[in-house]
Amino acid sequence: MSKFLGLRTTIYRVADMDEARSWYSEVFETLPYFDQPFYIGFNIGGYELGLQPVEAGQASGSENVLTYWGVEDIQEVYNWMVNNGAEPHQEPENVGGEIMVASVRDPWGNVVGMIYNPEFNLGIHD
């Protein structure tokens, strides 16, 4: 049994917390459960999407880490996000079997990934 329990939180750094709260509330169709000037937290399917303000000297929009949010219809979600102000990053593509991935850049340059993976089983402990 692994000591790691799985992904819990993905944080995007943004320059404007008010705009980011509105944008993420709209595209993920949910309101934050925690909302403070230093952190805004959303519960997305049991996982944490967090927003933090960009501090002086820091940049948002890193491509060093890519997090994929699970979706049922990747083309629909990709189009939804682009139609709501995201910039295309990687159009939906098949990466093997029935698995599809795509990504967009939010208005602050952060890469937001999506994945359709019917083979993935979310088990706490296998």
N, C-alpha and C positions, 0 to 999 in steps of 0.2 A: 504494500500500500504506500502510495506517494505521500510525502509530507505536504505537497502542494495540493490545494483544493480546487484550483482552476481560476480563471479570470474573474476578477471582482470589479475593477474600476478602470475606465479609460478616461484620461483627462485631456481636454483641449485647452490650450492657452489662447486667450482672445484679448484684443485691444479694447473692446467696448462690451462690457458685461451686460448692459441693458439690451443692446442690439442682439447679442448672442443668445440671451435668454429668450427673446421673442423668436428668433430664427429657429433655434433648436426646439422650442415648444411647438412651432408650426410644423417643421418637417418630421419630427418624431411623434407628433400628435399627442403630446402629454405635457403636463405642467410640472415644474420642479417640485420635489418634496422638501428640498432644503434650499434656501435662497438668502445668501448673505453677500456683502460686497467682496469678500475674499474667496467665496466658493459658492457655486450653484450646482446642485445635484439632482439628477433625474434618475428614476428607476425605469430602465428599458428592459422589459422581459426578465426581470430579476437580476440585472447587472447595472452597475453604476456608470452613468455618463456624467462626468464632472467638467465644469468650466472654471478656470482660474484666470485672473487678470495677468496680462503680460507685464512683467516688472521691467524697470528701466534697464536697458542693455540686453534684454532677452528678445528673442524672435519667436513668433508663432510660425506654424507651418512646416515643421520638421518632417522629413521623410525617413528618418532613422528607424521609426517603429510604425508598423501599419497594423491597425486593429480592424477586423472584419466583424460587422454586425450581421447576424443571421437574418435572412429574409426568405419569404416563400416565392416571390415573383421578382427576380432581380432586375429585369428590364423596367417593370413598373416603378420600383423604388428608385432606380437610377434616374429615370425620366422625371419622377416627382421632385427629387432633390435638385436636378438641373433646372427644372421649371420654376423652382423656388429660390434661385439665386446662387446655387453651387456651380462651380466650374468643372467641366469634365476633366478627369485625371486619367482613368483607364476605363474604357467602354467595357460593358459586359462581355466576358469571353469564357469559353469552356477550357478548363485546366485539367480535364481527365474525367472519364466516366460521365456522370451527370452534374459534376461540380462546376459551378460558375462563380466567377469573382468580378468585381467592378469597384471603382473608387471615384470619388469626387473631391474637390477642394471646397471647404466651407468659405464664407466671405472673409475669413481671417487667414486663409492659406493653409489650414490644417487639412490633412488627408483623412477622409472618412471612407472606410472600406465597407463593402457589402459582400456577403457570400450566401449562395444557395448550395447546401450540401445535404442531400437526403440520406447520406450514409453516416452522418454524425449522430451519435446517441449521447444526449446529455445525461450522464450518469454521475452521481456524486462519488461513488466508489464502485469500481468494476471488479 
